[in-house]
């Protein structure tokens, strides 16, 4: 992508926007950041779009934004930050998407590759913008890119060497409009691949299976239920790849849906030629991402887990499934499109629900309809206190904070929410 001498407007002044701005400048373009929130390093004058040759969209900017639509009508080039970065990157690109499990899978692949002494770099939605490093990687490096539906929505020519598709369940429908559009955004991870590229995908997910006819790259499926001669799967308690046992599942700290992340990482790295001994050793030493079912304390016989990263129903169900024994669950956060009827109709092991957050009324309504034992709290501090009391009363071994909601009611993001929970728990010891 040639940006030399061009006027480029970066729409969005967050981490991705600033990194894209710096990349454009390094590549000889004339860059300017526009931001609706009037940040200090950005302009809020819409006149900048009139002189723009190209517009680079940060993930938070909708493709249907009026400025974006006008730019397209005028024939201007409009690209997303991931697509921009990819065009300047000589390294092999492994892109990972899915409703749940993206961060864990990216970290697993990156950890295995580093264990094999490969120069691997975890970037994208994981917290380090791809554009901050893309032009400094060479052909021997590997970029493992966490890609969200927001990023893929504007990726119209993105073609990673490996596309990894973990699962697709309803999420972010307030952004995409409906489930079909959400699926279409996710599918952009592989739609522009060639036959030389590869797609690693969840064979057990019916929505993903329906996309098989559109997959041009070499298909490498994974499954927790079906032995696959051309992919990764479970058999007799072992994670296997193309008929070869790689590691015994009981030796790993993974349960429930987390097994899919391991299978995806094994499929990618073993296809790349990493030995099964290196892969198995790396899986043994892997540490899960922060705020993803992280045990933070034992208080009066109750194990306390921080799963702040659970921002949707299916993620919370996965965390509940992974609990050993009965559990008290803390739920709630920002109002959104989550279907709590789906949560309450499926969850097991939970003996009491503690509810807080802006969406507490909606959660309570569904809890009542399913006869769930629940308690409402005004603050997270109160929720932790009441959760510990409930766990002791009911003999539950676990207190799980897994909100099944976005964090924007009271926190900037799930990390800030996770830190707040850790601080509260620390004072309860």
Secondary structure as UniProt FT lines:
FT   TURN            4..5
FT   STRAND          7..11
FT   HELIX           15..26
FT   TURN            27..28
FT   STRAND          30..34
FT   TURN            36..37
FT   TURN            40..41
FT   HELIX           46..49
FT   TURN            50..51
FT   STRAND          54..57
FT   TURN            59..60
FT   TURN            63..64
FT   HELIX           66..73
FT   TURN            74..75
FT   STRAND          77..80
FT   HELIX           81..87
FT   STRAND          92..97
FT   HELIX           102..115
FT   TURN            116..117
FT   STRAND          120..124
FT   TURN            125..126
FT   HELIX           130..132
FT   HELIX           134..136
FT   TURN            139..140
FT   STRAND          142..146
FT   HELIX           149..152
FT   TURN            153..154
FT   STRAND          162..165
FT   HELIX           173..176
FT   HELIX           179..187
FT   TURN            188..192
FT   TURN            195..196
FT   STRAND          198..202
FT   TURN            203..204
FT   HELIX           206..209
FT   TURN            210..211
FT   HELIX           212..214
FT   STRAND          218..223
FT   TURN            229..230
FT   STRAND          232..235
FT   TURN            236..237
FT   STRAND          238..241
FT   TURN            242..243
FT   STRAND          244..248
FT   HELIX           249..251
FT   TURN            256..257
FT   HELIX           258..271
FT   TURN            272..273
FT   HELIX           276..285
FT   TURN            290..291
FT   STRAND          294..299
FT   TURN            300..301
FT   STRAND          302..306
FT   TURN            308..309
FT   HELIX           313..322
FT   STRAND          327..331
FT   HELIX           340..346
FT   STRAND          350..355
FT   TURN            358..359
FT   HELIX           360..369
FT   TURN            370..371
FT   STRAND          374..376
FT   HELIX           380..394
FT   STRAND          398..401
FT   TURN            408..410
FT   HELIX           414..428
//
